[in-house]
């Protein structure tokens, strides 16, 4: 996931995927409940966590390559 957003159903989705879903649906893909809004809110906390994990994985990969 690279651009997580929160939908009005309270769930987080990848922006591209939920935008594509919302083009032809007005219900939550997770709960099938009618969405109150099609507004999407960036999930900064999850994005930061994902970026932190990617940085850690990259650092670990570089570290282990030094011993090969």
LUMKE-186591 format. One record per residue (C-alpha): z, x, y; residue number from 1. Coordinates in steps of 0.05 Angstrom, whole numbers, plus 32768, in hexadecimal, padded with zeros to 4 digits. Layout:
KEMAR Z X Y NUM
...
This chain:
KEMAR 8000 8000 8000 1
KEMAR 7FED 801D 8043 2
KEMAR 7FF4 7FE4 8075 3
KEMAR 802B 7FB5 805F 4
KEMAR 8034 7F74 8085 5
KEMAR 8064 7F3A 807F 6
KEMAR 8046 7EF4 8079 7
KEMAR 8068 7EB4 808E 8
KEMAR 807D 7EA9 8045 9
KEMAR 80AB 7EE5 804D 10
KEMAR 8086 7F11 801C 11
KEMAR 8065 7F54 802B 12
KEMAR 801B 7F5F 801C 13
KEMAR 7FE7 7F94 8029 14
KEMAR 7FC6 7F7F 806B 15
KEMAR 7F7E 7F80 8051 16
KEMAR 7F8F 7F57 8013 17
KEMAR 7FB6 7F20 8037 18
KEMAR 7F83 7F1B 806F 19
KEMAR 7F4D 7F11 803B 20
KEMAR 7F79 7EDC 8018 21
KEMAR 7F87 7EB7 8059 22
KEMAR 7F3C 7EB1 8069 23
KEMAR 7F37 7E7B 8034 24
KEMAR 7F7F 7E65 8026 25
KEMAR 7FB8 7E46 804D 26
KEMAR 7FEB 7E4F 8015 27
KEMAR 8015 7E8A 8000 28
KEMAR 7FF6 7EB2 7FC8 29
KEMAR 803C 7EBF 7FAD 30
KEMAR 805C 7E7A 7FB0 31
KEMAR 8020 7E4B 7FBC 32
KEMAR 8048 7E2B 7FF4 33
KEMAR 8024 7E17 8034 34
KEMAR 802A 7E4F 8068 35
KEMAR 8048 7E3C 80AA 36
KEMAR 8020 7E72 80CD 37
KEMAR 7FE9 7EA4 80BF 38
KEMAR 800A 7ED7 80EC 39
KEMAR 8018 7F1A 80CB 40
KEMAR 8050 7F49 80E0 41
KEMAR 804D 7F94 80D2 42
KEMAR 8082 7FA9 80A0 43
KEMAR 8096 7FEA 80C3 44
KEMAR 80D1 7FF6 8094 45
KEMAR 80A7 7FF4 8055 46
KEMAR 806F 801C 8075 47
KEMAR 80A1 8052 8088 48
KEMAR 80BC 8053 8041 49
KEMAR 8076 8059 8023 50
KEMAR 8064 8091 8053 51
KEMAR 80A5 80B5 8043 52
KEMAR 8098 80B0 7FF8 53
KEMAR 8050 80CA 8002 54
KEMAR 806B 8105 802A 55
KEMAR 809F 8114 7FF4 56
KEMAR 806B 8110 7FBD 57
KEMAR 803C 813E 7FE2 58
KEMAR 8074 8170 7FEF 59
KEMAR 8088 816E 7FA5 60
KEMAR 803F 8179 7F90 61
KEMAR 8039 81B5 7FBE 62
KEMAR 807B 81D0 7FA5 63
KEMAR 8069 81CB 7F5B 64
KEMAR 8024 81EA 7F67 65
KEMAR 8047 8229 7F80 66
KEMAR 8062 8234 7F39 67
KEMAR 8021 822A 7F14 68
